[in-house]
Amino acid sequence: MLMKKRKIRVPRNCSYCKEGTNPSFKDVASMSKYMSERGRILGKDRTGVCAKHQRKLAREVKRARHMALLPFVAGL
């Protein structure tokens, strides 16, 4: 019988919960660290942000893209 490999979860703390802040579309520098080099939003398992703030972060990244503060696609 094949045994399933268990994925060990590393407990991470949300940086927004620690600071008591929320993501803002105006803060482009802090939002760019939650995006890949290709311009895609990284998942909460890669960023360590809690689910509540990940939803807010995704919304704010989309707002920043619409306001042309962040690119939709990184340059090829």
PyMOL Python script that loads the backbone (N, CA, C, O; Angstrom):
from pymol import cmd

cmd.read_pdbstr("""\
ATOM      1  N   MET A   1       0.825  -1.171   0.000  1.00  0.00           N
ATOM      2  CA  MET A   1       0.000   0.000   0.000  1.00  0.00           C
ATOM      3  C   MET A   1       0.880   1.249   0.000  1.00  0.00           C
ATOM      4  O   MET A   1       1.865   1.322   0.735  1.00  0.00           O
ATOM      5  N   LEU A   2       0.521   2.218  -0.821  1.00  0.00           N
ATOM      6  CA  LEU A   2       1.294   3.451  -0.879  1.00  0.00           C
ATOM      7  C   LEU A   2       0.847   4.403   0.226  1.00  0.00           C
ATOM      8  O   LEU A   2      -0.348   4.599   0.449  1.00  0.00           O
ATOM      9  N   MET A   3       1.798   4.973   0.892  1.00  0.00           N
ATOM     10  CA  MET A   3       1.495   5.927   1.957  1.00  0.00           C
ATOM     11  C   MET A   3       1.497   7.332   1.365  1.00  0.00           C
ATOM     12  O   MET A   3       2.360   7.680   0.559  1.00  0.00           O
ATOM     13  N   LYS A   4       0.524   8.125   1.776  1.00  0.00           N
ATOM     14  CA  LYS A   4       0.471   9.505   1.329  1.00  0.00           C
ATOM     15  C   LYS A   4       1.481  10.327   2.122  1.00  0.00           C
ATOM     16  O   LYS A   4       1.645  10.152   3.329  1.00  0.00           O
ATOM     17  N   LYS A   5       2.141  11.212   1.422  1.00  0.00           N
ATOM     18  CA  LYS A   5       3.069  12.101   2.093  1.00  0.00           C
ATOM     19  C   LYS A   5       2.274  13.206   2.778  1.00  0.00           C
ATOM     20  O   LYS A   5       1.399  13.824   2.171  1.00  0.00           O
ATOM     21  N   ARG A   6       2.580  13.440   4.020  1.00  0.00           N
ATOM     22  CA  ARG A   6       1.898  14.506   4.724  1.00  0.00           C
ATOM     23  C   ARG A   6       2.623  15.822   4.481  1.00  0.00           C
ATOM     24  O   ARG A   6       3.851  15.903   4.528  1.00  0.00           O
ATOM     25  N   LYS A   7       1.844  16.819   4.228  1.00  0.00           N
ATOM     26  CA  LYS A   7       2.413  18.135   4.033  1.00  0.00           C
ATOM     27  C   LYS A   7       2.481  18.826   5.389  1.00  0.00           C
ATOM     28  O   LYS A   7       1.459  19.019   6.049  1.00  0.00           O
ATOM     29  N   ILE A   8       3.661  19.188   5.791  1.00  0.00           N
ATOM     30  CA  ILE A   8       3.839  19.830   7.084  1.00  0.00           C
ATOM     31  C   ILE A   8       3.568  21.314   6.933  1.00  0.00           C
ATOM     32  O   ILE A   8       4.235  22.004   6.161  1.00  0.00           O
ATOM     33  N   ARG A   9       2.586  21.800   7.674  1.00  0.00           N
ATOM     34  CA  ARG A   9       2.238  23.212   7.611  1.00  0.00           C
ATOM     35  C   ARG A   9       3.118  24.005   8.557  1.00  0.00           C
ATOM     36  O   ARG A   9       3.288  23.659   9.726  1.00  0.00           O
ATOM     37  N   VAL A  10       3.657  25.052   8.030  1.00  0.00           N
ATOM     38  CA  VAL A  10       4.459  25.947   8.848  1.00  0.00           C
ATOM     39  C   VAL A  10       3.547  27.083   9.282  1.00  0.00           C
ATOM     40  O   VAL A  10       2.999  27.789   8.435  1.00  0.00           O
ATOM     41  N   PRO A  11       3.372  27.275  10.593  1.00  0.00           N
ATOM     42  CA  PRO A  11       2.501  28.371  11.018  1.00  0.00           C
ATOM     43  C   PRO A  11       3.135  29.715  10.674  1.00  0.00           C
ATOM     44  O   PRO A  11       4.287  29.983  11.015  1.00  0.00           O
ATOM     45  N   ARG A  12       2.375  30.534  10.006  1.00  0.00           N
ATOM     46  CA  ARG A  12       2.851  31.852   9.622  1.00  0.00           C
ATOM     47  C   ARG A  12       1.911  32.889  10.208  1.00  0.00           C
ATOM     48  O   ARG A  12       0.726  32.636  10.427  1.00  0.00           O
ATOM     49  N   ASN A  13       2.453  34.019  10.447  1.00  0.00           N
ATOM     50  CA  ASN A  13       1.652  35.106  10.980  1.00  0.00           C
ATOM     51  C   ASN A  13       1.442  36.146   9.896  1.00  0.00           C
ATOM     52  O   ASN A  13       2.361  36.492   9.153  1.00  0.00           O
ATOM     53  N   CYS A  14       0.236  36.627   9.822  1.00  0.00           N
ATOM     54  CA  CYS A  14      -0.126  37.622   8.820  1.00  0.00           C
ATOM     55  C   CYS A  14       0.519  38.959   9.185  1.00  0.00           C
ATOM     56  O   CYS A  14       0.387  39.426  10.316  1.00  0.00           O
ATOM     57  N   SER A  15       1.206  39.565   8.240  1.00  0.00           N
ATOM     58  CA  SER A  15       1.868  40.840   8.510  1.00  0.00           C
ATOM     59  C   SER A  15       0.854  41.957   8.725  1.00  0.00           C
ATOM     60  O   SER A  15       1.117  42.893   9.480  1.00  0.00           O
ATOM     61  N   TYR A  16      -0.300  41.870   8.071  1.00  0.00           N
ATOM     62  CA  TYR A  16      -1.327  42.894   8.259  1.00  0.00           C
ATOM     63  C   TYR A  16      -1.993  42.766   9.632  1.00  0.00           C
ATOM     64  O   TYR A  16      -2.350  43.774  10.242  1.00  0.00           O
ATOM     65  N   CYS A  17      -2.159  41.544  10.118  1.00  0.00           N
ATOM     66  CA  CYS A  17      -2.731  41.350  11.451  1.00  0.00           C
ATOM     67  C   CYS A  17      -1.767  41.841  12.529  1.00  0.00           C
ATOM     68  O   CYS A  17      -2.192  42.420  13.529  1.00  0.00           O
ATOM     69  N   LYS A  18      -0.467  41.609  12.326  1.00  0.00           N
ATOM     70  CA  LYS A  18       0.536  42.062  13.292  1.00  0.00           C
ATOM     71  C   LYS A  18       0.536  43.574  13.419  1.00  0.00           C
ATOM     72  O   LYS A  18       0.553  44.121  14.522  1.00  0.00           O
ATOM     73  N   GLU A  19       0.516  44.250  12.261  1.00  0.00           N
ATOM     74  CA  GLU A  19       0.596  45.710  12.256  1.00  0.00           C
ATOM     75  C   GLU A  19      -0.746  46.374  12.536  1.00  0.00           C
ATOM     76  O   GLU A  19      -0.790  47.548  12.903  1.00  0.00           O
ATOM     77  N   GLY A  20      -1.833  45.641  12.369  1.00  0.00           N
ATOM     78  CA  GLY A  20      -3.161  46.219  12.566  1.00  0.00           C
ATOM     79  C   GLY A  20      -3.578  47.123  11.427  1.00  0.00           C
ATOM     80  O   GLY A  20      -4.336  48.073  11.627  1.00  0.00           O
ATOM     81  N   THR A  21      -3.080  46.829  10.213  1.00  0.00           N
ATOM     82  CA  THR A  21      -3.409  47.640   9.041  1.00  0.00           C
ATOM     83  C   THR A  21      -4.146  46.795   8.014  1.00  0.00           C
ATOM     84  O   THR A  21      -4.312  45.586   8.176  1.00  0.00           O
ATOM     85  N   ASN A  22      -4.580  47.458   6.963  1.00  0.00           N
ATOM     86  CA  ASN A  22      -5.217  46.786   5.842  1.00  0.00           C
ATOM     87  C   ASN A  22      -4.461  47.144   4.575  1.00  0.00           C
ATOM     88  O   ASN A  22      -3.839  48.205   4.512  1.00  0.00           O
ATOM     89  N   PRO A  23      -4.497  46.279   3.557  1.00  0.00           N
ATOM     90  CA  PRO A  23      -3.835  46.608   2.293  1.00  0.00           C
ATOM     91  C   PRO A  23      -4.519  47.796   1.618  1.00  0.00           C
ATOM     92  O   PRO A  23      -5.738  47.950   1.697  1.00  0.00           O
ATOM     93  N   SER A  24      -3.727  48.625   0.959  1.00  0.00           N
ATOM     94  CA  SER A  24      -4.251  49.782   0.254  1.00  0.00           C
ATOM     95  C   SER A  24      -3.677  49.812  -1.158  1.00  0.00           C
ATOM     96  O   SER A  24      -2.510  49.480  -1.364  1.00  0.00           O
ATOM     97  N   PHE A  25      -4.493  50.207  -2.125  1.00  0.00           N
ATOM     98  CA  PHE A  25      -4.032  50.232  -3.507  1.00  0.00           C
ATOM     99  C   PHE A  25      -2.999  51.328  -3.733  1.00  0.00           C
ATOM    100  O   PHE A  25      -2.278  51.298  -4.730  1.00  0.00           O
ATOM    101  N   LYS A  26      -2.918  52.286  -2.830  1.00  0.00           N
ATOM    102  CA  LYS A  26      -1.956  53.383  -2.972  1.00  0.00           C
ATOM    103  C   LYS A  26      -0.541  52.950  -2.607  1.00  0.00           C
ATOM    104  O   LYS A  26       0.426  53.559  -3.064  1.00  0.00           O
ATOM    105  N   ASP A  27      -0.406  51.907  -1.791  1.00  0.00           N
ATOM    106  CA  ASP A  27       0.897  51.443  -1.338  1.00  0.00           C
ATOM    107  C   ASP A  27       1.429  50.374  -2.301  1.00  0.00           C
ATOM    108  O   ASP A  27       1.381  49.177  -2.016  1.00  0.00           O
ATOM    109  N   VAL A  28       1.926  50.832  -3.425  1.00  0.00           N
ATOM    110  CA  VAL A  28       2.344  49.941  -4.506  1.00  0.00           C
ATOM    111  C   VAL A  28       3.579  49.132  -4.110  1.00  0.00           C
ATOM    112  O   VAL A  28       3.707  47.970  -4.496  1.00  0.00           O
ATOM    113  N   ALA A  29       4.482  49.733  -3.347  1.00  0.00           N
ATOM    114  CA  ALA A  29       5.722  49.049  -2.980  1.00  0.00           C
ATOM    115  C   ALA A  29       5.460  47.805  -2.143  1.00  0.00           C
ATOM    116  O   ALA A  29       6.084  46.768  -2.367  1.00  0.00           O
ATOM    117  N   SER A  30       4.544  47.897  -1.181  1.00  0.00           N
ATOM    118  CA  SER A  30       4.264  46.729  -0.340  1.00  0.00           C
ATOM    119  C   SER A  30       3.436  45.688  -1.090  1.00  0.00           C
ATOM    120  O   SER A  30       3.543  44.495  -0.807  1.00  0.00           O
ATOM    121  N   MET A  31       2.619  46.124  -2.037  1.00  0.00           N
ATOM    122  CA  MET A  31       1.807  45.175  -2.794  1.00  0.00           C
ATOM    123  C   MET A  31       2.616  44.388  -3.807  1.00  0.00           C
ATOM    124  O   MET A  31       2.255  43.264  -4.155  1.00  0.00           O
ATOM    125  N   SER A  32       3.706  44.970  -4.280  1.00  0.00           N
ATOM    126  CA  SER A  32       4.488  44.271  -5.300  1.00  0.00           C
ATOM    127  C   SER A  32       5.182  43.036  -4.733  1.00  0.00           C
ATOM    128  O   SER A  32       5.529  42.136  -5.498  1.00  0.00           O
ATOM    129  N   LYS A  33       5.396  42.961  -3.419  1.00  0.00           N
ATOM    130  CA  LYS A  33       6.014  41.760  -2.853  1.00  0.00           C
ATOM    131  C   LYS A  33       5.022  40.595  -2.748  1.00  0.00           C
ATOM    132  O   LYS A  33       5.432  39.464  -2.488  1.00  0.00           O
ATOM    133  N   TYR A  34       3.734  40.855  -2.945  1.00  0.00           N
ATOM    134  CA  TYR A  34       2.723  39.803  -2.947  1.00  0.00           C
ATOM    135  C   TYR A  34       2.360  39.373  -4.364  1.00  0.00           C
ATOM    136  O   TYR A  34       1.377  38.661  -4.572  1.00  0.00           O
ATOM    137  N   MET A  35       3.162  39.812  -5.340  1.00  0.00           N
ATOM    138  CA  MET A  35       2.929  39.449  -6.732  1.00  0.00           C
ATOM    139  C   MET A  35       4.166  38.760  -7.292  1.00  0.00           C
ATOM    140  O   MET A  35       5.283  39.011  -6.841  1.00  0.00           O
ATOM    141  N   SER A  36       3.961  37.895  -8.275  1.00  0.00           N
ATOM    142  CA  SER A  36       5.087  37.210  -8.908  1.00  0.00           C
ATOM    143  C   SER A  36       5.784  38.164  -9.873  1.00  0.00           C
ATOM    144  O   SER A  36       5.313  39.274 -10.116  1.00  0.00           O
ATOM    145  N   GLU A  37       6.904  37.718 -10.413  1.00  0.00           N
ATOM    146  CA  GLU A  37       7.629  38.563 -11.356  1.00  0.00           C
ATOM    147  C   GLU A  37       6.870  38.725 -12.667  1.00  0.00           C
ATOM    148  O   GLU A  37       7.161  39.633 -13.445  1.00  0.00           O
ATOM    149  N   ARG A  38       5.913  37.864 -12.911  1.00  0.00           N
ATOM    150  CA  ARG A  38       5.077  37.955 -14.115  1.00  0.00           C
ATOM    151  C   ARG A  38       3.839  38.812 -13.913  1.00  0.00           C
ATOM    152  O   ARG A  38       3.089  39.051 -14.860  1.00  0.00           O
ATOM    153  N   GLY A  39       3.617  39.283 -12.674  1.00  0.00           N
ATOM    154  CA  GLY A  39       2.493  40.176 -12.411  1.00  0.00           C
ATOM    155  C   GLY A  39       1.265  39.492 -11.842  1.00  0.00           C
ATOM    156  O   GLY A  39       0.206  40.113 -11.751  1.00  0.00           O
ATOM    157  N   ARG A  40       1.379  38.231 -11.457  1.00  0.00           N
ATOM    158  CA  ARG A  40       0.232  37.500 -10.909  1.00  0.00           C
ATOM    159  C   ARG A  40       0.226  37.601  -9.390  1.00  0.00           C
ATOM    160  O   ARG A  40       1.280  37.715  -8.764  1.00  0.00           O
ATOM    161  N   ILE A  41      -0.953  37.560  -8.806  1.00  0.00           N
ATOM    162  CA  ILE A  41      -1.098  37.616  -7.362  1.00  0.00           C
ATOM    163  C   ILE A  41      -0.752  36.242  -6.794  1.00  0.00           C
ATOM    164  O   ILE A  41      -1.281  35.227  -7.249  1.00  0.00           O
ATOM    165  N   LEU A  42       0.136  36.211  -5.799  1.00  0.00           N
ATOM    166  CA  LEU A  42       0.523  34.950  -5.177  1.00  0.00           C
ATOM    167  C   LEU A  42      -0.540  34.514  -4.180  1.00  0.00           C
ATOM    168  O   LEU A  42      -1.247  35.345  -3.610  1.00  0.00           O
ATOM    169  N   GLY A  43      -0.649  33.212  -3.975  1.00  0.00           N
ATOM    170  CA  GLY A  43      -1.630  32.657  -3.055  1.00  0.00           C
ATOM    171  C   GLY A  43      -1.234  32.858  -1.602  1.00  0.00           C
ATOM    172  O   GLY A  43      -0.084  33.171  -1.296  1.00  0.00           O
ATOM    173  N   LYS A  44      -2.202  32.676  -0.711  1.00  0.00           N
ATOM    174  CA  LYS A  44      -1.939  32.911   0.704  1.00  0.00           C
ATOM    175  C   LYS A  44      -1.002  31.877   1.305  1.00  0.00           C
ATOM    176  O   LYS A  44      -0.382  32.135   2.337  1.00  0.00           O
ATOM    177  N   ASP A  45      -0.889  30.715   0.681  1.00  0.00           N
ATOM    178  CA  ASP A  45       0.069  29.726   1.176  1.00  0.00           C
ATOM    179  C   ASP A  45       1.502  30.143   0.874  1.00  0.00           C
ATOM    180  O   ASP A  45       2.421  29.730   1.582  1.00  0.00           O
ATOM    181  N   ARG A  46       1.711  30.951  -0.158  1.00  0.00           N
ATOM    182  CA  ARG A  46       3.055  31.430  -0.508  1.00  0.00           C
ATOM    183  C   ARG A  46       3.406  32.733   0.196  1.00  0.00           C
ATOM    184  O   ARG A  46       4.580  33.005   0.448  1.00  0.00           O
ATOM    185  N   THR A  47       2.391  33.548   0.519  1.00  0.00           N
ATOM    186  CA  THR A  47       2.664  34.862   1.094  1.00  0.00           C
ATOM    187  C   THR A  47       2.586  34.878   2.611  1.00  0.00           C
ATOM    188  O   THR A  47       3.221  35.719   3.248  1.00  0.00           O
ATOM    189  N   GLY A  48       1.820  33.966   3.206  1.00  0.00           N
ATOM    190  CA  GLY A  48       1.675  33.946   4.658  1.00  0.00           C
ATOM    191  C   GLY A  48       0.633  34.900   5.174  1.00  0.00           C
ATOM    192  O   GLY A  48       0.590  35.171   6.374  1.00  0.00           O
ATOM    193  N   VAL A  49      -0.210  35.419   4.305  1.00  0.00           N
ATOM    194  CA  VAL A  49      -1.268  36.345   4.701  1.00  0.00           C
ATOM    195  C   VAL A  49      -2.513  35.532   5.039  1.00  0.00           C
ATOM    196  O   VAL A  49      -2.784  34.519   4.394  1.00  0.00           O
ATOM    197  N   CYS A  50      -3.271  35.966   6.044  1.00  0.00           N
ATOM    198  CA  CYS A  50      -4.487  35.245   6.422  1.00  0.00           C
ATOM    199  C   CYS A  50      -5.545  35.392   5.317  1.00  0.00           C
ATOM    200  O   CYS A  50      -5.406  36.240   4.436  1.00  0.00           O
ATOM    201  N   ALA A  51      -6.580  34.583   5.361  1.00  0.00           N
ATOM    202  CA  ALA A  51      -7.595  34.547   4.300  1.00  0.00           C
ATOM    203  C   ALA A  51      -8.330  35.877   4.174  1.00  0.00           C
ATOM    204  O   ALA A  51      -8.621  36.330   3.067  1.00  0.00           O
ATOM    205  N   LYS A  52      -8.621  36.488   5.291  1.00  0.00           N
ATOM    206  CA  LYS A  52      -9.344  37.767   5.279  1.00  0.00           C
ATOM    207  C   LYS A  52      -8.536  38.847   4.562  1.00  0.00           C
ATOM    208  O   LYS A  52      -9.059  39.574   3.718  1.00  0.00           O
ATOM    209  N   HIS A  53      -7.258  38.938   4.911  1.00  0.00           N
ATOM    210  CA  HIS A  53      -6.430  39.955   4.284  1.00  0.00           C
ATOM    211  C   HIS A  53      -6.025  39.575   2.866  1.00  0.00           C
ATOM    212  O   HIS A  53      -5.727  40.460   2.064  1.00  0.00           O
ATOM    213  N   GLN A  54      -6.003  38.294   2.532  1.00  0.00           N
ATOM    214  CA  GLN A  54      -5.710  37.874   1.161  1.00  0.00           C
ATOM    215  C   GLN A  54      -6.826  38.331   0.226  1.00  0.00           C
ATOM    216  O   GLN A  54      -6.558  38.769  -0.893  1.00  0.00           O
ATOM    217  N   ARG A  55      -8.074  38.230   0.680  1.00  0.00           N
ATOM    218  CA  ARG A  55      -9.194  38.712  -0.138  1.00  0.00           C
ATOM    219  C   ARG A  55      -9.097  40.220  -0.349  1.00  0.00           C
ATOM    220  O   ARG A  55      -9.304  40.715  -1.457  1.00  0.00           O
ATOM    221  N   LYS A  56      -8.782  40.942   0.720  1.00  0.00           N
ATOM    222  CA  LYS A  56      -8.641  42.396   0.606  1.00  0.00           C
ATOM    223  C   LYS A  56      -7.449  42.764  -0.272  1.00  0.00           C
ATOM    224  O   LYS A  56      -7.515  43.718  -1.048  1.00  0.00           O
ATOM    225  N   LEU A  57      -6.365  42.012  -0.149  1.00  0.00           N
ATOM    226  CA  LEU A  57      -5.172  42.264  -0.945  1.00  0.00           C
ATOM    227  C   LEU A  57      -5.459  42.079  -2.433  1.00  0.00           C
ATOM    228  O   LEU A  57      -5.038  42.893  -3.256  1.00  0.00           O
ATOM    229  N   ALA A  58      -6.170  41.017  -2.776  1.00  0.00           N
ATOM    230  CA  ALA A  58      -6.512  40.764  -4.182  1.00  0.00           C
ATOM    231  C   ALA A  58      -7.376  41.894  -4.738  1.00  0.00           C
ATOM    232  O   ALA A  58      -7.181  42.327  -5.873  1.00  0.00           O
ATOM    233  N   ARG A  59      -8.328  42.369  -3.939  1.00  0.00           N
ATOM    234  CA  ARG A  59      -9.195  43.465  -4.370  1.00  0.00           C
ATOM    235  C   ARG A  59      -8.386  44.743  -4.590  1.00  0.00           C
ATOM    236  O   ARG A  59      -8.613  45.464  -5.562  1.00  0.00           O
ATOM    237  N   GLU A  60      -7.457  45.021  -3.702  1.00  0.00           N
ATOM    238  CA  GLU A  60      -6.655  46.239  -3.807  1.00  0.00           C
ATOM    239  C   GLU A  60      -5.659  46.161  -4.961  1.00  0.00           C
ATOM    240  O   GLU A  60      -5.380  47.180  -5.592  1.00  0.00           O
ATOM    241  N   VAL A  61      -5.117  44.981  -5.253  1.00  0.00           N
ATOM    242  CA  VAL A  61      -4.228  44.827  -6.405  1.00  0.00           C
ATOM    243  C   VAL A  61      -5.015  45.087  -7.678  1.00  0.00           C
ATOM    244  O   VAL A  61      -4.513  45.742  -8.592  1.00  0.00           O
ATOM    245  N   LYS A  62      -6.231  44.587  -7.751  1.00  0.00           N
ATOM    246  CA  LYS A  62      -7.057  44.811  -8.942  1.00  0.00           C
ATOM    247  C   LYS A  62      -7.410  46.288  -9.097  1.00  0.00           C
ATOM    248  O   LYS A  62      -7.474  46.796 -10.217  1.00  0.00           O
ATOM    249  N   ARG A  63      -7.638  46.977  -7.983  1.00  0.00           N
ATOM    250  CA  ARG A  63      -7.894  48.422  -8.044  1.00  0.00           C
ATOM    251  C   ARG A  63      -6.656  49.168  -8.527  1.00  0.00           C
ATOM    252  O   ARG A  63      -6.759  50.084  -9.343  1.00  0.00           O
ATOM    253  N   ALA A  64      -5.485  48.775  -8.024  1.00  0.00           N
ATOM    254  CA  ALA A  64      -4.239  49.431  -8.441  1.00  0.00           C
ATOM    255  C   ALA A  64      -3.967  49.190  -9.920  1.00  0.00           C
ATOM    256  O   ALA A  64      -3.455  50.075 -10.605  1.00  0.00           O
ATOM    257  N   ARG A  65      -4.298  48.022 -10.413  1.00  0.00           N
ATOM    258  CA  ARG A  65      -4.138  47.745 -11.844  1.00  0.00           C
ATOM    259  C   ARG A  65      -5.060  48.630 -12.663  1.00  0.00           C
ATOM    260  O   ARG A  65      -4.661  49.161 -13.699  1.00  0.00           O
ATOM    261  N   HIS A  66      -6.296  48.790 -12.197  1.00  0.00           N
ATOM    262  CA  HIS A  66      -7.264  49.606 -12.916  1.00  0.00           C
ATOM    263  C   HIS A  66      -6.847  51.077 -12.939  1.00  0.00           C
ATOM    264  O   HIS A  66      -7.107  51.783 -13.913  1.00  0.00           O
ATOM    265  N   MET A  67      -6.197  51.538 -11.863  1.00  0.00           N
ATOM    266  CA  MET A  67      -5.733  52.921 -11.776  1.00  0.00           C
ATOM    267  C   MET A  67      -4.363  53.098 -12.449  1.00  0.00           C
ATOM    268  O   MET A  67      -3.799  54.191 -12.415  1.00  0.00           O
ATOM    269  N   ALA A  68      -3.832  52.046 -13.050  1.00  0.00           N
ATOM    270  CA  ALA A  68      -2.548  52.026 -13.755  1.00  0.00           C
ATOM    271  C   ALA A  68      -1.364  52.260 -12.829  1.00  0.00           C
ATOM    272  O   ALA A  68      -0.349  52.814 -13.250  1.00  0.00           O
ATOM    273  N   LEU A  69      -1.485  51.839 -11.562  1.00  0.00           N
ATOM    274  CA  LEU A  69      -0.367  51.911 -10.636  1.00  0.00           C
ATOM    275  C   LEU A  69       0.463  50.626 -10.703  1.00  0.00           C
ATOM    276  O   LEU A  69       1.667  50.640 -10.445  1.00  0.00           O
ATOM    277  N   LEU A  70      -0.191  49.524 -11.049  1.00  0.00           N
ATOM    278  CA  LEU A  70       0.486  48.228 -11.229  1.00  0.00           C
ATOM    279  C   LEU A  70       0.167  47.723 -12.630  1.00  0.00           C
ATOM    280  O   LEU A  70      -0.916  47.998 -13.146  1.00  0.00           O
ATOM    281  N   PRO A  71       1.085  46.990 -13.257  1.00  0.00           N
ATOM    282  CA  PRO A  71       0.801  46.457 -14.584  1.00  0.00           C
ATOM    283  C   PRO A  71      -0.094  45.216 -14.512  1.00  0.00           C
ATOM    284  O   PRO A  71      -0.069  44.472 -13.532  1.00  0.00           O
ATOM    285  N   PHE A  72      -0.876  45.013 -15.561  1.00  0.00           N
ATOM    286  CA  PHE A  72      -1.684  43.809 -15.660  1.00  0.00           C
ATOM    287  C   PHE A  72      -0.784  42.612 -15.949  1.00  0.00           C
ATOM    288  O   PHE A  72      -0.958  41.539 -15.371  1.00  0.00           O
ATOM    289  N   VAL A  73       0.182  42.805 -16.848  1.00  0.00           N
ATOM    290  CA  VAL A  73       1.130  41.753 -17.226  1.00  0.00           C
ATOM    291  C   VAL A  73       2.520  42.375 -17.205  1.00  0.00           C
ATOM    292  O   VAL A  73       2.720  43.484 -17.700  1.00  0.00           O
ATOM    293  N   ALA A  74       3.465  41.664 -16.637  1.00  0.00           N
ATOM    294  CA  ALA A  74       4.836  42.157 -16.625  1.00  0.00           C
ATOM    295  C   ALA A  74       5.400  42.110 -18.042  1.00  0.00           C
ATOM    296  O   ALA A  74       4.976  41.296 -18.862  1.00  0.00           O
ATOM    297  N   GLY A  75       6.338  42.970 -18.314  1.00  0.00           N
ATOM    298  CA  GLY A  75       6.952  43.024 -19.641  1.00  0.00           C
ATOM    299  C   GLY A  75       7.666  41.730 -19.989  1.00  0.00           C
ATOM    300  O   GLY A  75       8.331  41.127 -19.146  1.00  0.00           O
ATOM    301  N   LEU A  76       7.526  41.320 -21.213  1.00  0.00           N
ATOM    302  CA  LEU A  76       8.146  40.078 -21.674  1.00  0.00           C
ATOM    303  C   LEU A  76       9.528  40.288 -22.057  1.00  0.00           C
ATOM    304  O   LEU A  76      10.204  39.346 -22.471  1.00  0.00           O
TER     305      LEU A  76
END
""", "prot")
cmd.dss("prot")
cmd.show_as("cartoon", "prot")
cmd.util.cbc("prot")
cmd.orient("prot")
